[in-house]
Amino acid sequence: QVHLVESGGGLVQPGGSLRLSCAASGPPVDIRAMAWFRQTPEKEREFVAAISWRSATEYGPTSVQGRFTISRDNAKKTVYLQMNSLKPEDSALYYCAAGNLFPARVGSDYRDWGQGTQVTVSS
């Protein structure tokens, strides 16, 4: 089982940027697909972005396309989510996940999950 720890969340003003990180430990993750999901109390868990072990990418809602960028550094066992031009509706608990399928946009396709990092976009 892969242990995932997210970091980088926080409070940011609308239009600002954050970079989330997901550090993995345990079995090798360089051949695993990695993804970011987000969830709020009012909405179901939402697929944000995924990246294959060869760094092919897939993005979720059109609202994040062009603003969010997923990347990975296999040597550091870390996946990143660069978030620019943040909006209040981006506020959520962001989760990192690891799985064997790509592209996979459903949470049940991922076996390992982090605890999440909170992102709040507010003035």
Secondary structure as GFF3:
##gff-version 3
##sequence-region A 1 123
A	DSSP	beta_strand	3	7	.	.	.	ID=ss1
A	DSSP	beta_strand	10	12	.	.	.	ID=ss2
A	DSSP	beta_strand	18	25	.	.	.	ID=ss3
A	DSSP	beta_strand	33	40	.	.	.	ID=ss4
A	DSSP	beta_strand	43	51	.	.	.	ID=ss5
A	DSSP	beta_strand	57	59	.	.	.	ID=ss6
A	DSSP	beta_strand	68	73	.	.	.	ID=ss7
A	DSSP	beta_strand	78	83	.	.	.	ID=ss8
A	DSSP	three_ten_helix	88	90	.	.	.	ID=ss9
A	DSSP	beta_strand	92	99	.	.	.	ID=ss10
A	DSSP	three_ten_helix	107	109	.	.	.	ID=ss11
A	DSSP	beta_strand	110	113	.	.	.	ID=ss12
A	DSSP	beta_strand	117	121	.	.	.	ID=ss13
###
